[in-house]
């Protein structure tokens, strides 16, 4: 870990919950990494789990890897969430399939399943 006492940074994801940019040792920007691991979190076991999860096309298998990663980041106290942003958006009554999701950066995460009711 670096010398940063605290860092306030938003955390979000797209439709794929892959957290590599947040937790990979290679994603620390101040160390030349390409990512948003601002808290400089490094754990070799998490790096291995991230790589294994990325290589899998099996959704259930990936979920298990991500849950194990979550256990490590929680136990290592990689970050402390202080709030959960909620997006409040209105939709037309005939729009079917829209579901707000506080865990993604935009509520268009499932836009492929939206349709207009006749």
C-alpha positions in Angstrom: 0.0 0.0 0.0 1.1 3.6 -0.6 1.3 6.5 1.8 -2.2 7.8 0.9 -4.2 8.1 4.1 -7.6 8.3 2.3 -9.0 8.6 -1.1 -12.5 9.5 -2.1 -13.3 7.8 -5.5 -16.5 6.6 -7.1 -16.8 2.9 -7.7 -19.1 1.6 -10.5 -19.1 -1.0 -13.2 -20.7 -1.7 -16.5 -22.9 -4.7 -17.3 -20.0 -7.0 -16.7 -19.0 -6.8 -13.0 -15.3 -7.4 -13.8 -13.3 -5.4 -11.1 -9.9 -5.8 -12.7 -9.4 -2.0 -13.2 -10.2 -1.5 -9.5 -8.2 -4.2 -7.8 -5.5 -5.5 -10.1 -1.9 -4.8 -9.0 -1.3 -3.7 -12.6 -4.0 -1.1 -12.3 -2.3 1.4 -10.0 -2.1 4.7 -12.0 0.7 6.3 -9.9 2.9 3.2 -10.6 2.3 3.3 -14.3 -0.7 1.0 -14.3 -3.7 1.3 -16.6 -6.7 1.4 -14.3 -8.4 3.1 -11.4 -6.8 1.3 -8.4 -6.2 4.6 -6.7 -5.9 3.0 -3.3 -2.9 1.0 -4.5 -4.3 -2.3 -3.4 -2.1 -5.3 -4.2 -2.8 -8.9 -3.6 -1.2 -11.7 -5.7 -4.1 -14.1 -5.0 -6.6 -11.5 -6.2 -4.6 -10.9 -9.3 -4.7 -14.7 -10.1 -8.5 -14.8 -9.4 -9.0 -11.8 -11.7 -7.1 -13.4 -14.5 -9.0 -16.7 -14.1 -12.4 -15.0 -14.0 -11.6 -13.0 -17.1 -10.7 -16.2 -19.0 -14.1 -17.9 -18.2 -17.3 -17.6 -20.2 -19.2 -19.5 -17.6 -21.3 -16.9 -15.7 -21.8 -19.1 -12.6 -18.0 -19.8 -12.4 -17.1 -16.1 -12.8 -19.5 -15.3 -10.0 -17.7 -17.6 -7.7 -14.3 -16.1 -8.6 -15.8 -12.6 -8.0 -17.2 -13.6 -4.6 -13.8 -14.9 -3.6 -12.2 -11.6 -4.8 -14.8 -9.7 -2.8 -13.8 -11.7 0.3 -10.2 -10.8 -0.1 -10.9 -7.1 -0.6 -13.2 -7.0 2.4 -10.8 -8.9 4.7 -7.8 -6.8 3.4 -9.9 -3.6 4.0 -8.9 -2.4 0.5 -11.5 0.4 0.7 -14.4 1.6 2.9 -17.6 2.4 1.0 -19.2 5.5 2.6 -22.3 5.8 0.4 -24.3 4.2 -2.4 -25.4 6.5 -5.2 -28.9 6.0 -6.5 -30.0 7.1 -9.9 -33.6 8.3 -10.0 -34.9 8.3 -13.5 -38.4 8.6 -14.9 -39.6 6.4 -17.7 -42.6 6.3 -20.0 -45.4 4.0 -18.8 -45.2 1.7 -21.9 -41.4 1.1 -21.6 -41.0 -2.5 -20.6 -37.8 -4.1 -19.3 -36.2 -1.0 -17.6 -34.7 -1.9 -14.3 -32.6 0.5 -12.2 -29.4 -1.0 -10.9 -27.3 0.9 -8.3 -24.3 -1.3 -9.0 -23.7 -0.1 -12.6 -22.7 3.4 -13.8 -25.7 3.8 -16.1 -29.2 2.4 -16.1 -28.8 1.3 -19.7 -27.0 -1.9 -18.6 -29.9 -4.1 -19.9 -31.1 -1.9 -22.8 -31.1 -4.9 -25.1 -34.1 -6.2 -23.4 -36.2 -3.0 -23.4 -39.2 -2.6 -25.7 -42.3 -0.5 -26.1 -45.6 -2.2 -25.1 -48.2 -2.0 -27.8 
